[in-house]
């Protein structure tokens, strides 16, 4: 039965990690059209990095939860756009747009949302199994 309780911990860590992923995607999409006057000031896409955390390895019932190791900033160059009339244009007439690929971000959002929903489903199923186990004890 204690293994069922570990499922809540594992799924909870996954929910937390996917929540960070969804927030990062939202930030990237919100800044996708922000214009800057220099490449250094342009927003750069951010992406969370997940890592497995092994627990209780010695007893043979090891579980692996997930945590966010960090959020990396993309090193890809921002897009230069020729717009000499723009107030932020540099001396050569260029403004700089973020290196955010909106289609890729939408795919990440759908993937994170589905993963979040799957982990909620795991938690609901685990809860139902625990309740059924308790009901078995009451019937005897």
DSSP file (Angstrom, degrees, kcal/mol; ACC not computed):
  #  RESIDUE AA STRUCTURE BP1 BP2  ACC     N-H-->O    O-->H-N    N-H-->O    O-->H-N    TCO  KAPPA ALPHA  PHI   PSI    X-CA   Y-CA   Z-CA
    1    1 A X    >>        0   0    0      0, 0.0     4,-1.3     0, 0.0     3,-0.6   0.000 360.0 360.0 360.0 -31.6    0.0    0.0    0.0
    2    2 A X  H 3>  +     0   0    0      1,-0.2     4,-1.5     2,-0.2     5,-0.1   0.816 360.0  61.8 -64.8 -27.2    2.9    2.4    0.6
    3    3 A X  H 3> S+     0   0    0      1,-0.2     4,-1.0     2,-0.2    -1,-0.2   0.850  99.3  55.0 -65.3 -32.3    3.8    2.0   -3.0
    4    4 A X  H <> S+     0   0    0     -3,-0.6     4,-0.8     1,-0.2     3,-0.4   0.883 105.4  52.3 -66.6 -36.9    0.5    3.5   -3.9
    5    5 A X  H >X S+     0   0    0     -4,-1.3     4,-1.2     1,-0.2     3,-0.6   0.847 102.5  59.3 -67.0 -32.2    1.3    6.5   -1.8
    6    6 A X  H 3X S+     0   0    0     -4,-1.5     4,-2.6     1,-0.2    -1,-0.2   0.820  95.0  64.9 -64.3 -29.5    4.6    6.9   -3.7
    7    7 A X  H 3X S+     0   0    0     -4,-1.0     4,-2.9    -3,-0.4     5,-0.3   0.868  97.9  54.0 -61.5 -35.3    2.6    7.3   -6.9
    8    8 A X  H <X S+     0   0    0     -4,-0.8     4,-2.4    -3,-0.6    -1,-0.2   0.907 109.7  48.0 -63.4 -40.2    1.1   10.5   -5.5
    9    9 A X  H  X S+     0   0    0     -4,-1.2     4,-2.1     2,-0.2    -2,-0.2   0.926 114.3  45.2 -65.3 -45.5    4.7   11.8   -4.9
   10   10 A X  H  X S+     0   0    0     -4,-2.6     4,-1.9     2,-0.2    56,-0.4   0.945 117.0  44.0 -65.1 -48.5    5.8   10.8   -8.4
   11   11 A X  H  X S+     0   0    0     -4,-2.9     4,-2.5     1,-0.2    -1,-0.2   0.874 111.4  55.1 -65.5 -36.5    2.7   12.2  -10.1
   12   12 A X  H  X S+     0   0    0     -4,-2.4     4,-2.2    -5,-0.3    -1,-0.2   0.898 107.2  49.2 -62.8 -40.2    2.9   15.4   -8.0
   13   13 A X  H  X S+     0   0    0     -4,-2.1     4,-2.3     1,-0.2    -1,-0.2   0.884 111.2  50.4 -66.4 -36.4    6.5   16.0   -9.1
   14   14 A X  H  X S+     0   0    0     -4,-1.9     4,-2.7     2,-0.2     5,-0.2   0.897 108.8  51.7 -67.3 -39.7    5.4   15.5  -12.7
   15   15 A X  H  X S+     0   0    0     -4,-2.5     4,-1.9     1,-0.2    -2,-0.2   0.919 111.0  48.2 -61.5 -42.8    2.5   18.0  -12.3
   16   16 A X  H  X S+     0   0    0     -4,-2.2     4,-1.8     2,-0.2    -2,-0.2   0.917 112.6  47.9 -63.7 -43.8    4.9   20.5  -10.8
   17   17 A X  H  X S+     0   0    0     -4,-2.3     4,-2.1     1,-0.2    -2,-0.2   0.913 112.3  48.2 -64.9 -43.4    7.4   20.1  -13.7
   18   18 A X  H  X S+     0   0    0     -4,-2.7     4,-2.6     1,-0.2    -1,-0.2   0.816 107.1  57.5 -69.0 -28.8    4.7   20.3  -16.4
   19   19 A X  H  X S+     0   0    0     -4,-1.9     4,-2.3    -5,-0.2    -1,-0.2   0.909 106.9  48.1 -65.2 -41.4    3.4   23.4  -14.7
   20   20 A X  H  X S+     0   0    0     -4,-1.8     4,-2.3     2,-0.2    -2,-0.2   0.915 111.4  51.3 -62.4 -42.2    6.8   25.0  -15.1
   21   21 A X  H  X S+     0   0    0     -4,-2.1     4,-2.4     1,-0.2    -2,-0.2   0.918 110.0  48.4 -62.1 -43.9    6.9   23.9  -18.7
   22   22 A X  H  X S+     0   0    0     -4,-2.6     4,-2.4     1,-0.2    -1,-0.2   0.902 111.7  49.8 -63.6 -40.9    3.4   25.5  -19.4
   23   23 A X  H  X S+     0   0    0     -4,-2.3     4,-2.1     2,-0.2    -1,-0.2   0.882 110.7  50.1 -65.1 -37.5    4.5   28.7  -17.7
   24   24 A X  H  X S+     0   0    0     -4,-2.3     4,-2.5     2,-0.2    22,-0.3   0.917 110.7  48.9 -66.7 -43.0    7.7   28.8  -19.8
   25   25 A X  H  X S+     0   0    0     -4,-2.4     4,-2.7     1,-0.2     5,-0.2   0.918 110.5  51.5 -60.8 -43.6    5.7   28.2  -23.0
   26   26 A X  H  X S+     0   0    0     -4,-2.4     4,-2.3     1,-0.2    -1,-0.2   0.903 110.4  48.9 -61.6 -40.9    3.3   31.0  -22.0
   27   27 A X  H  X S+     0   0    0     -4,-2.1     4,-1.5     2,-0.2    -1,-0.2   0.917 111.5  49.2 -64.0 -43.8    6.2   33.4  -21.4
   28   28 A X  H  < S+     0   0    0     -4,-2.5     4,-0.3     1,-0.2    -2,-0.2   0.927 113.8  45.4 -61.6 -44.9    7.7   32.5  -24.8
   29   29 A X  H >< S+     0   0    0     -4,-2.7     3,-0.9     1,-0.2     4,-0.3   0.868 109.7  54.8 -68.8 -35.8    4.5   33.0  -26.6
   30   30 A X  H 3< S+     0   0    0     -4,-2.3     3,-0.3     1,-0.2    -1,-0.2   0.820 115.4  39.6 -65.9 -29.6    3.7   36.3  -24.8
   31   31 A X  T >< S+     0   0    0     -4,-1.5     3,-1.3    -3,-0.2    67,-0.3   0.324  83.8 105.7-101.1   7.2    7.1   37.7  -25.9
   32   32 A X  T <  S+     0   0    0     -3,-0.9    66,-0.2    -4,-0.3    68,-0.2   0.755  88.1  35.4 -62.2 -26.8    7.1   36.2  -29.4
   33   33 A X  T 3  S+     0   0    0     -3,-0.3     2,-0.3    -4,-0.3    -1,-0.3   0.269  82.7 127.4-113.0  11.3    6.4   39.6  -31.1
   34   34 A X    <   -     0   0    0     -3,-1.3    64,-0.7     1,-0.0     2,-0.3  -0.543  49.4-145.3 -73.3 130.1    8.3   42.0  -28.9
   35   35 A X  E     -A   97   0A   0     -2,-0.3     2,-0.3    62,-0.1    62,-0.2  -0.763  16.3-172.0-100.3 141.0   10.6   44.2  -30.9
   36   36 A X  E     -A   96   0A   0     60,-2.2    60,-2.8    -2,-0.3     6,-0.1  -0.890  28.3-134.1-129.0 160.6   14.1   45.3  -29.7
   37   37 A X  S    S+     0   0    0     -2,-0.3     2,-0.3    58,-0.2    57,-0.1   0.659  90.1  32.4 -88.5 -17.1   16.6   47.7  -31.0
   38   38 A X  S >> S-     0   0    0     58,-0.1     4,-0.8     1,-0.1     3,-0.6  -0.956  78.7-119.9-136.1 155.7   19.7   45.5  -30.5
   39   39 A X  T 34 S+     0   0    0     -2,-0.3     3,-0.5     1,-0.2    39,-0.1   0.842 113.4  58.1 -62.5 -32.0   20.2   41.7  -30.6
   40   40 A X  T 34 S+     0   0    0      1,-0.2    -1,-0.2    -3,-0.0     0, 0.0   0.805 106.5  47.6 -68.9 -28.7   21.3   41.7  -27.0
   41   41 A X  T <4 S+     0   0    0     -3,-0.6    -1,-0.2     2,-0.1    -2,-0.2   0.600  87.7 109.9 -87.2 -12.1   18.0   43.2  -25.8
   42   42 A X  S  < S-     0   0    0     -4,-0.8    55,-0.1    -3,-0.5     2,-0.1  -0.372  78.2-107.3 -68.3 140.7   15.9   40.8  -27.8
   43   43 A X        -     0   0    0     -9,-0.2    56,-0.8   -12,-0.2     2,-0.4  -0.410  32.9-150.6 -64.0 139.7   13.9   38.2  -25.8
   44   44 A X        -     0   0    0     54,-0.2    54,-0.1    -2,-0.1    33,-0.1  -0.952  22.8-104.4-117.2 136.8   15.3   34.7  -26.1
   45   45 A X        -     0   0    0     -2,-0.4    29,-3.6    28,-0.1     2,-0.4  -0.213  34.0-147.7 -57.8 144.8   13.2   31.6  -25.9
   46   46 A X  E     -C   73   0B   0    -22,-0.3     2,-0.4    27,-0.2    27,-0.2  -0.911  13.2-172.6-118.2 145.7   13.4   29.7  -22.6
   47   47 A X  E     -C   72   0B   0     25,-2.6    25,-2.7    -2,-0.4     2,-0.1  -0.990  20.8-127.7-140.5 127.9   13.1   25.9  -22.2
   48   48 A X  E     -C   71   0B   0     -2,-0.4     2,-0.5    23,-0.3    23,-0.3  -0.421  16.6-145.0 -73.0 150.3   12.9   23.9  -18.9
   49   49 A X  E     -C   70   0B   0     21,-3.0    20,-2.8    -2,-0.1    21,-1.1  -0.977  14.8-155.8-116.4 124.8   15.3   21.0  -18.4
   50   50 A X  E     -C   68   0B   0     -2,-0.5     2,-0.3    18,-0.3    18,-0.2  -0.679   9.0-171.2 -99.2 152.6   13.9   18.0  -16.5
   51   51 A X  E     -C   67   0B   0     16,-2.4    16,-2.2    -2,-0.3     2,-0.3  -0.994  23.4-117.4-140.7 149.6   15.9   15.4  -14.5
   52   52 A X  E     -C   66   0B   0     -2,-0.3     2,-0.5    14,-0.2    14,-0.2  -0.612  19.7-156.9 -82.6 142.7   15.0   12.2  -12.8
   53   53 A X  E     -C   65   0B   0     12,-2.8    12,-2.4    -2,-0.3     2,-0.3  -0.958  11.2-147.6-122.4 110.8   15.4   11.8   -9.1
   54   54 A X  E     -C   64   0B   0     -2,-0.5     2,-0.3    10,-0.2    10,-0.2  -0.581  18.2-173.1 -80.7 138.2   15.8    8.3   -7.9
   55   55 A X  E     +C   63   0B   0      8,-2.9     8,-1.8    -2,-0.3    -2,-0.0  -0.956  57.8   6.9-131.5 149.2   14.4    7.4   -4.5
   56   56 A X        +     0   0    0     -2,-0.3     5,-0.4     6,-0.2     3,-0.2   0.881  68.7 157.4  51.6  49.2   14.5    4.3   -2.2
   57   57 A X    >   +     0   0    0      1,-0.2     3,-1.4     2,-0.1     5,-0.3   0.867  61.1  63.3 -71.6 -36.3   16.9    2.5   -4.5
   58   58 A X  T 3  S+     0   0    0      1,-0.3    -1,-0.2     2,-0.1    -2,-0.1   0.827  96.9  55.1 -61.6 -36.4   18.2    0.1   -1.8
   59   59 A X  T 3  S-     0   0    0     -3,-0.2    -1,-0.3     1,-0.1    -2,-0.1   0.477 108.5-116.3 -80.1  -1.6   14.9   -1.6   -1.0
   60   60 A X  S <  S+     0   0    0     -3,-1.4    -3,-0.1    -4,-0.2    -2,-0.1   0.366  98.3  93.9  83.3  -7.1   14.3   -2.7   -4.6
   61   61 A X        +     0   0    0     -5,-0.4    -4,-0.1     2,-0.0    -3,-0.1  -0.211  58.2 165.6-108.0  41.3   11.2   -0.6   -4.8
   62   62 A X        -     0   0    0     -5,-0.3     2,-0.3    -8,-0.0    -6,-0.2  -0.265  16.4-166.8 -63.5 140.5   12.9    2.4   -6.3
   63   63 A X  E     -C   55   0B   0     -8,-1.8    -8,-2.9   -10,-0.0     2,-0.5  -0.871  10.7-144.0-121.6 159.2   10.8    5.2   -7.8
   64   64 A X  E     -C   54   0B   0     -2,-0.3   -10,-0.2   -10,-0.2     2,-0.2  -0.962  16.2-175.5-128.2 114.9   11.9    8.0  -10.0
   65   65 A X  E     -C   53   0B   0    -12,-2.4   -12,-2.8    -2,-0.5     2,-0.4  -0.450  21.7-122.0 -95.7 178.2   10.3   11.4   -9.7
   66   66 A X  E     +C   52   0B   0    -56,-0.4     2,-0.3   -14,-0.2   -14,-0.2  -0.931  26.7 176.7-123.6 146.1   11.0   14.4  -11.9
   67   67 A X  E     -C   51   0B   0    -16,-2.2   -16,-2.4    -2,-0.4     2,-0.7  -0.968  37.6-102.5-142.0 161.6   12.2   17.8  -11.1
   68   68 A X  E     -C   50   0B   0     -2,-0.3   -18,-0.3   -18,-0.2     3,-0.1  -0.755  26.3-170.0 -86.4 116.0   13.2   20.9  -13.0
   69   69 A X  E     -     0   0B   0    -20,-2.8     2,-0.3    -2,-0.7    -1,-0.2   0.772  62.9 -55.2 -75.6 -26.7   17.0   21.1  -13.2
   70   70 A X  E     -C   49   0B   0    -21,-1.1   -21,-3.0    -3,-0.1     2,-0.5  -0.943  48.6 -95.8 167.5 174.5   16.8   24.6  -14.6
   71   71 A X  E     -C   48   0B   0     -2,-0.3     2,-0.3   -23,-0.3   -23,-0.3  -0.975  37.6-153.8-120.6 117.0   15.5   26.8  -17.4
   72   72 A X  E     -C   47   0B   0    -25,-2.7   -25,-2.6    -2,-0.5     2,-0.4  -0.677   8.6-134.8 -94.3 144.7   17.8   27.4  -20.3
   73   73 A X  E     -C   46   0B   0     -2,-0.3   -27,-0.2   -27,-0.2   -28,-0.1  -0.824  31.4-108.7 -95.2 133.4   17.8   30.4  -22.5
   74   74 A X        -     0   0    0    -29,-3.6    25,-0.1    -2,-0.4    -1,-0.1  -0.299  17.4-154.2 -60.7 141.0   18.1   29.6  -26.3
   75   75 A X        +     0   0    0      2,-0.1    -1,-0.1   -31,-0.1     3,-0.1   0.413  56.0 120.0 -96.4   0.0   21.4   30.6  -27.8
   76   76 A X  S    S-     0   0    0      1,-0.1    23,-0.2    23,-0.1   -31,-0.1  -0.345  72.9-103.9 -64.3 145.3   19.9   31.0  -31.3
   77   77 A X        -     0   0    0      1,-0.1    -1,-0.1    21,-0.1    -2,-0.1  -0.405  35.5-109.9 -69.7 144.5   20.3   34.5  -32.8
   78   78 A X        -     0   0    0    -39,-0.1     2,-0.4     1,-0.1    20,-0.2  -0.318  40.8 -95.4 -67.5 159.9   17.2   36.7  -32.8
   79   79 A X  E     -B   97   0A   0     18,-1.7    18,-3.1    19,-0.2     2,-0.5  -0.641  33.0-143.2 -80.7 129.0   15.6   37.5  -36.1
   80   80 A X  E     -B   96   0A   0     -2,-0.4     2,-0.4    16,-0.2    16,-0.2  -0.796  18.3-169.8 -90.9 132.8   16.7   40.7  -37.7
   81   81 A X  E     -B   95   0A   0     14,-3.0    14,-2.7    -2,-0.5     2,-0.7  -0.988  22.7-126.9-127.5 130.0   14.0   42.5  -39.6
   82   82 A X  E     +B   94   0A   0     -2,-0.4    12,-0.2    12,-0.2    11,-0.1  -0.657  49.2 142.6 -79.7 114.6   14.5   45.5  -41.9
   83   83 A X    >   +     0   0    0     10,-3.0     3,-1.9    -2,-0.7     6,-0.2  -0.534  17.3 174.4-150.6  74.1   12.2   48.3  -40.7
   84   84 A X  T 3  S+     0   0    0      1,-0.3     9,-0.1     8,-0.1    10,-0.1   0.738  79.8  56.4 -61.7 -23.2   14.0   51.7  -41.0
   85   85 A X  T 3  S+     0   0    0      8,-0.1    -1,-0.3     3,-0.0     2,-0.2   0.593  81.9 107.0 -84.0 -10.1   10.9   53.7  -40.0
   86   86 A X  S X  S-     0   0    0     -3,-1.9     3,-1.7     7,-0.2    -3,-0.1  -0.466  75.1-130.9 -70.0 137.4   10.5   51.8  -36.7
   87   87 A X  T 3  S+     0   0    0      1,-0.3    -1,-0.1    -2,-0.2    -3,-0.0   0.742 107.0  50.3 -63.0 -22.1   11.5   54.0  -33.7
   88   88 A X  T 3  S+     0   0    0     -5,-0.1    -1,-0.3   -52,-0.1     8,-0.1   0.415  81.8 127.9 -94.4   2.1   13.7   51.2  -32.3
   89   89 A X    <   -     0   0    0     -3,-1.7     6,-0.2    -6,-0.2   -52,-0.1  -0.267  55.7-129.3 -62.0 142.7   15.6   50.6  -35.6
   90   90 A X    >   -     0   0    0      4,-2.4     3,-1.8   -53,-0.1    -1,-0.1  -0.088  41.1 -79.0 -79.0-173.0   19.4   50.7  -35.3
   91   91 A X  T 3  S+     0   0    0      1,-0.3    -1,-0.1     2,-0.1    -2,-0.1   0.788 133.6  50.6 -61.1 -28.2   21.7   52.7  -37.6
   92   92 A X  T 3  S-     0   0    0      2,-0.1    -1,-0.3     0, 0.0    -8,-0.1   0.448 121.7-105.7 -90.3  -0.8   21.3   50.2  -40.4
   93   93 A X  S <  S+     0   0    0     -3,-1.8   -10,-3.0     1,-0.3     2,-0.3   0.627  74.7 134.5  90.4  14.9   17.5   50.1  -40.1
   94   94 A X  E     - B   0  82A   0    -12,-0.2    -4,-2.4   -57,-0.1     2,-0.3  -0.769  34.3-169.3-102.6 143.6   17.1   46.8  -38.4
   95   95 A X  E     - B   0  81A   0    -14,-2.7   -14,-3.0    -2,-0.3     2,-0.5  -0.838  22.5-127.0-116.3 163.1   14.9   45.8  -35.4
   96   96 A X  E     -AB  36  80A   0    -60,-2.8   -60,-2.2    -2,-0.3     2,-0.3  -0.947  17.2-163.6-123.2 129.9   15.3   42.4  -33.7
   97   97 A X  E     -AB  35  79A   0    -18,-3.1   -18,-1.7    -2,-0.5   -62,-0.1  -0.761  34.5 -91.0-106.8 152.3   12.5   39.9  -33.0
   98   98 A X        -     0   0    0    -64,-0.7   -19,-0.2   -67,-0.3   -54,-0.2  -0.146  29.3-120.3 -59.6 156.4   12.7   37.0  -30.5
   99   99 A X        +     0   0    0    -56,-0.8     2,-0.5   -23,-0.2    -1,-0.1  -0.132  67.4 136.2 -88.8  37.6   13.9   33.6  -31.6
  100  100 A X        -     0   0    0    -68,-0.2     2,-0.8    -2,-0.1     3,-0.1  -0.762  46.4-153.0 -92.0 126.3   10.6   32.1  -30.6
  101  101 A X     >  -     0   0    0     -2,-0.5     4,-2.3     1,-0.2     5,-0.2  -0.880   6.5-163.1 -97.7 106.3    9.0   29.6  -33.0
  102  102 A X  H  > S+     0   0    0     -2,-0.8     4,-2.2     1,-0.2    -1,-0.2   0.846  87.5  53.1 -63.1 -36.6    5.3   29.9  -32.2
  103  103 A X  H  > S+     0   0    0      2,-0.2     4,-2.0     1,-0.2    -1,-0.2   0.922 110.8  47.2 -64.8 -43.5    4.4   26.6  -33.9
  104  104 A X  H  > S+     0   0    0      1,-0.2     4,-2.3     2,-0.2    -2,-0.2   0.886 111.3  51.8 -63.7 -39.1    7.0   24.8  -31.8
  105  105 A X  H  X S+     0   0    0     -4,-2.3     4,-2.4     2,-0.2    -2,-0.2   0.880 107.3  52.2 -66.5 -37.8    5.7   26.5  -28.7
  106  106 A X  H  X S+     0   0    0     -4,-2.2     4,-2.4     2,-0.2    -1,-0.2   0.914 109.6  49.5 -63.6 -41.7    2.1   25.4  -29.5
  107  107 A X  H  X S+     0   0    0     -4,-2.0     4,-2.4     1,-0.2    -2,-0.2   0.907 111.4  49.3 -63.3 -41.2    3.3   21.8  -29.9
  108  108 A X  H  X S+     0   0    0     -4,-2.3     4,-2.8     2,-0.2     5,-0.2   0.890 110.0  51.7 -62.7 -39.4    5.1   22.1  -26.5
  109  109 A X  H  X S+     0   0    0     -4,-2.4     4,-2.5     2,-0.2    -2,-0.2   0.921 110.9  46.6 -64.6 -44.2    2.0   23.5  -24.9
  110  110 A X  H  X S+     0   0    0     -4,-2.4     4,-2.4     2,-0.2     5,-0.2   0.922 114.2  48.4 -63.7 -44.1   -0.2   20.6  -26.2
  111  111 A X  H  X S+     0   0    0     -4,-2.4     4,-2.3     2,-0.2    -2,-0.2   0.924 113.6  46.1 -62.7 -45.8    2.4   18.1  -25.1
  112  112 A X  H  X S+     0   0    0     -4,-2.8     4,-2.4     1,-0.2    -1,-0.2   0.894 112.4  51.5 -64.7 -40.2    2.7   19.6  -21.6
  113  113 A X  H  X S+     0   0    0     -4,-2.5     4,-2.4    -5,-0.2    -2,-0.2   0.912 111.5  46.4 -63.7 -43.4   -1.0   19.9  -21.2
  114  114 A X  H  X S+     0   0    0     -4,-2.4     4,-2.6     2,-0.2    -2,-0.2   0.897 112.1  50.4 -66.7 -40.4   -1.5   16.2  -22.1
  115  115 A X  H  X S+     0   0    0     -4,-2.3     4,-2.0     2,-0.2    -2,-0.2   0.905 110.6  50.1 -63.6 -40.8    1.2   15.1  -19.8
  116  116 A X  H  X S+     0   0    0     -4,-2.4     4,-1.9     2,-0.2    -2,-0.2   0.936 111.6  48.1 -61.2 -47.4   -0.3   17.2  -17.0
  117  117 A X  H  X S+     0   0    0     -4,-2.4     4,-2.1     1,-0.2    -2,-0.2   0.890 109.2  53.7 -61.8 -39.8   -3.8   15.6  -17.7
  118  118 A X  H  X S+     0   0    0     -4,-2.6     4,-2.0     1,-0.2    -1,-0.2   0.895 108.8  48.7 -62.6 -40.1   -2.2   12.1  -17.7
  119  119 A X  H  X S+     0   0    0     -4,-2.0     4,-2.0     2,-0.2    -1,-0.2   0.841 108.4  53.0 -71.5 -32.3   -0.7   12.6  -14.3
  120  120 A X  H  X S+     0   0    0     -4,-1.9     4,-2.4     2,-0.2    -1,-0.2   0.905 109.2  50.9 -63.6 -40.4   -3.9   13.9  -12.9
  121  121 A X  H  X S+     0   0    0     -4,-2.1     4,-2.5     2,-0.2    -2,-0.2   0.889 107.4  52.6 -64.0 -40.4   -5.5   10.7  -14.2
  122  122 A X  H  X S+     0   0    0     -4,-2.0     4,-2.5     1,-0.2    -1,-0.2   0.918 110.3  48.5 -60.1 -43.5   -2.8    8.6  -12.5
  123  123 A X  H  X S+     0   0    0     -4,-2.0     4,-2.3     2,-0.2    -2,-0.2   0.904 111.5  49.0 -65.0 -41.2   -3.5   10.4   -9.2
  124  124 A X  H  X S+     0   0    0     -4,-2.4     4,-2.2     2,-0.2    -2,-0.2   0.913 112.3  48.0 -64.1 -42.6   -7.3    9.8   -9.6
  125  125 A X  H  X S+     0   0    0     -4,-2.5     4,-2.4     2,-0.2    -2,-0.2   0.908 111.4  50.5 -65.0 -42.2   -6.8    6.1  -10.4
  126  126 A X  H  X S+     0   0    0     -4,-2.5     4,-2.4     2,-0.2    -2,-0.2   0.914 109.4  51.3 -61.7 -42.9   -4.5    5.7   -7.4
  127  127 A X  H  X S+     0   0    0     -4,-2.3     4,-2.4     1,-0.2    -2,-0.2   0.919 109.9  49.6 -59.8 -44.6   -7.0    7.4   -5.2
  128  128 A X  H  X S+     0   0    0     -4,-2.2     4,-2.4     1,-0.2    -1,-0.2   0.900 109.9  51.0 -63.0 -40.7   -9.7    5.0   -6.4
  129  129 A X  H  X S+     0   0    0     -4,-2.4     4,-2.2     2,-0.2    -1,-0.2   0.904 110.3  49.3 -63.4 -41.2   -7.5    2.0   -5.8
  130  130 A X  H  X S+     0   0    0     -4,-2.4     4,-2.2     2,-0.2    -2,-0.2   0.910 111.0  49.7 -64.0 -42.0   -6.7    3.2   -2.2
  131  131 A X  H  X S+     0   0    0     -4,-2.4     4,-2.2     1,-0.2    -2,-0.2   0.908 110.8  49.3 -64.0 -41.2  -10.4    3.7   -1.6
  132  132 A X  H  X S+     0   0    0     -4,-2.4     4,-1.9     2,-0.2    -1,-0.2   0.882 109.1  52.9 -65.1 -38.0  -11.3    0.2   -2.9
  133  133 A X  H  X S+     0   0    0     -4,-2.2     4,-1.4     1,-0.2    -1,-0.2   0.908 109.9  47.8 -63.5 -41.7   -8.5   -1.3   -0.7
  134  134 A X  H  X S+     0   0    0     -4,-2.2     4,-1.3     1,-0.2    -2,-0.2   0.878 109.3  53.8 -65.5 -37.9  -10.0    0.4    2.4
  135  135 A X  H  X S+     0   0    0     -4,-2.2     4,-1.6     1,-0.2    -1,-0.2   0.861 103.4  56.9 -65.9 -35.0  -13.5   -0.9    1.4
  136  136 A X  H  X S+     0   0    0     -4,-1.9     4,-0.7     1,-0.2    -1,-0.2   0.905 106.1  50.6 -61.2 -40.6  -12.2   -4.4    1.2
  137  137 A X  H  < S+     0   0    0     -4,-1.4    -1,-0.2     1,-0.2    -2,-0.2   0.797 109.2  51.3 -66.9 -29.3  -11.0   -4.1    4.8
  138  138 A X  H  < S+     0   0    0     -4,-1.3    -1,-0.2     1,-0.2    -2,-0.2   0.794 102.6  59.4 -78.0 -29.4  -14.4   -2.8    5.9
  139  139 A X  H  <        0   0    0     -4,-1.6    -1,-0.2     1,-0.2    -2,-0.2   0.706 360.0 360.0 -75.3 -19.3  -16.4   -5.7    4.3
  140  140 A X     <        0   0    0     -4,-0.7    -1,-0.2    -3,-0.2    -2,-0.1   0.471 360.0 360.0 -89.7 360.0  -14.6   -8.4    6.3
